Amino acid sequence: MMSRTEDRAVENWGDAGRHAGARGVAGGTRAASPVGRAPLRVLVVAPSHDLLGGQSIHAAQLVSELNKDPSFEVGFVPINPRAPGVLGRLQRVKYARTLVRFPLYIWKLLTNVPRCDVLHVSSAALSSFLVTTTPAVLVGKLFRRKVVLNYHAGQAEEHLRDWRRTALPVIRMADATVVSSGWLVDVFARHGLRARAIFNHVELDEFKFRERRPLRPVFLSNRNFDPIYNVPCVLRAFALVQKRFPEARLLVAGDGPQRAEIEGLVRELNLRHV
């Protein structure tokens, strides 16, 4: 898995993407490249695990799996690069972090994109699309590279409707657009955009079945504390469950801007075992 690797070199190109693949090479699991055929150089632009969430996890899996195939050479540029020294401390401050990160991010794009063949850009919506996705797509097209836009955002309808002047032209620049559901394909189609659905997957090998004796009412919520995921609704639903099953437990795994609100709601609903 790709962890906090953004400052590691990737041979003579890329930024950090072959960390996962390098383990395969060291362990002898990566086959040699086909004779006489250079590997396709793919640059993945996505959040690092410093912004833990679905996109960073998906990017880590993508880098890891592509690096198992000798036909690919994969690099990684984080949309949230770490700044050195005093500037790094400024990244802890809201808004200031964007001013610090943006020039560094643009520099990493300009130095890495020319060395790739295909640019894979993970995209969110709204202001994040403007600040991180748009520069990546523009730099990709500046250097005449193929661009795959991987759009993961539940706010797609709002984004494409309210930000159409900045969103639609950039999306149309991409050579291919991938989304995670048929619903998003339909949303894009309503705005005259073509997209292909490639659904999210689960790494089944990471999970081992364990028979529960007895089977207890234990629940897991693994969404970050962001309004779009509506974790407070999960808490209210669990309150109804706990009225019937007082021993029920809820594990809430996540973090985000609603943390204080969610912790307050747990107290307000008098929930136990959360």
N, C-alpha and C positions, 0 to 999 in steps of 0.2 A: 504494500500500500504506500501511496505517496503521502508522506507526512509533511513536516515543515521543512521543505527542501528547496525553497525558491532561490537560495543563494549558492546552490551547488552548480558547478559547471557541467555542461552536457557536451563532452568532447569539444569540438570546435564550433558548435552551434547550439541553439536552444538555451534554456535557462535552468530547468530542473526536472524535466520530464522523465529522464531515464533512471531515476532513483529506483523505482520498482523493478524496471527491466534489468538493471545492473545486478540485482540479486539473482535473477534467473541466469544471467551470464556466468556469474561466479559459481553458481550451483550446477552449471552444465546443462540447464534445462532449455536454453535458447539455441535453436538450430542455426547453422551457418546460412548466410544469405545465398540465394541461388547464384550459381556461377554466371558471370557476365551481366548480371542485372543489379543495378544500384537500388537500394531500398527507397521506398517512397517516404519522403521526409514530411511528417505531420507535426504541426505545432498546435498544441492545445492551449487555448486561452480561457481561463476559468478562475474561480476563487480558490485560494489555497485553504488548508484546514484552519488557518487563522480566522476564517469566516466559515465556521463549521455549519454545514447544512447539506441539503440534497445535491446541490450543484458541485460542491467540493468533493463529496463522496463519489458522485458519478464520474467526475473528472479523474479521480484517483483510480477508479476501476477501469476507465477507458485507457489510461496510460499503461496500467499494468497489463491488461489483456492484449493491447496492440503490440507491446514490447515482446510478447511471447512469439510473435510471428516475425520471422526474419525478413519478410517483405517490407516491414515498416521500421522507420527510425523516428522515435517520438520525443518531442521536446515540450516544455511547459513554461508558459509565462503567466504568473498570477496577476489578476486584476487588482490585487491588494498587496503590492510588493512592500517589503519592510525597508524603511529608510534607516540609514546608519546614524549612530551618535545621538546628538541632541534632537535631530529631526525625528528620530525614532520615538522619542518620548512624546513629541507633539501628536503622534498618531493615536494617542489615547484620548485626545480631545476631539469632541464632535465638531464637524465642519473643518477644523484645522487638519484633520487626517486626510481629507480629500485634497486640500491644497498641497499637502506634502506628497501624497501618493501619485497624483496625476502626472506631474512632469517625469517622475521615475518610471511610471507605467508606459508613457509615450516613448521614452528612451528605450525601454526594453522591447517594445514593439518594433521600433525602427531598426534595432540591431539584430533582432531574431527573425522577423518575417522574411527578409531577403534570402535567408538560408533554408527556407522550407519550400515545399511544393504545394501543400494543402494547409489551410488555416481552419481549425475547428474552434468556433467561438461559442462558448456557453453564455446564454443571455437571460437576464431577468427583464423586468418591465420598468416603465416610468422613468424616473431620473437615473436609475442605474443603467438603463439602456442607453441613455444619452451620454453618460460619463464614461462607461466602460465598453459597451458593445459597439457604439458608433465609431470610436477611434480605431478599434481593431478591424472592423470591416473596411473603413476608409484606407487604412494603411495596407491592408491586404490587396485591395484593388489598385492602390497606387503602385504596388510592385507586381501587379498582374498575376496574383496568385489566386488559385481556386479557394473559395470561401464557403464553408459549411456553417450555417447558423443553427445552433441547437437552442431552441427557445423553450424555457421552462418558467412559466409564470401564470399564476391563477388570475392576475389582473389584466389578462390579454385584451378582453373586451373594452375595458376602460382605457387601456393604453392605446390601442389602435383607433379608438374613437376620439379621445381627447388630445392625443399627441400625434395625430396622423401626419402633420407636416414634417415632423422629424423622424417618425417611425417608419412610415410606409416606403419612402425613397431608399432608406438604408436597407430594409428587409429585401427590397427588390434587387439590390446590388448583389446579394448572396447568390451563389451558383446553386445552392440547395438549402432548403429550410426543413429542419426536423423538429417535431414537437412530440410531446409525451402522451398524447391522447387523441382519440377521434373528436372529442369536443373541441380541442384547440384547432384541429384541421377545419372544422366547421366555422369557428370564429374567424380564422384567417380567410376562408373562402368568402365570407360575408363582406370582407374588405378588399376583395379582388386579389388575394394572395394565395399562392399554392404552397402547401406544406405536406410533408409525409409524416405519418405517425410511427414512431418506434417506441414501444412501450417500455416503461421502467421494468427492471427485473430484480429478482432477489437471489443473492448468492446462497443457494440452498446448502452448499457444503459447509457454510459457516454455522449452521444450526443442527443440533443433535436432538432427536426426540427423546424426551424423558417422561415416562409415565408418572403421573401425579396420583399419589395415594395418601389421603383422599384428594379429589379434585376440589380446589378451593377457588373462591371468587377473587382472583388477583388479576388486575387489569394494568395495561401499559399504554401510556400516551407518549409518543416519541416525536412530537412536533415542537418546533421552536416557538417561543412566546411572542408571536407576531399576530396582529389582528386578523390577517387573512386565514390563519389556521384555527381561530376561535377556540382556543384552549379553555376559556371560561365556560363554554358550552359543555365540554367534557366534564368539568367539575360539577356543573349543575346536574348532569345526567348521573354522575356517580353518587351524588347526594340522594337521588331516588333509589339507586341500588342499595346504598348503605342503610336506608330505612328498613329494607326488607332483610338484608344480610348484614348485620352490624359488624361482623368480622371481616367484611370485604376490605381489600387493599387496592390502592391506586399508585402506580409508579409513574411519576411525571418526569420525563427525561427531556431537557431542553433549556434554553435560555433566550433572552431577548428583551426588547423594550417594555414588554408587559409583565415583567417578572414581579415587580412590586404589586401591581394590580392583582395578579394571580395569587400571590401569597396572601394578600388581604382578603380575597374571596374565599380562600380555604378557611380562614378564621371566621369570616362572616357566616358561612354555611355550617360552621362547627363540624367540619369533616375530620375524621380520625383515620389513622393509618395511610396518610398521603405523604 
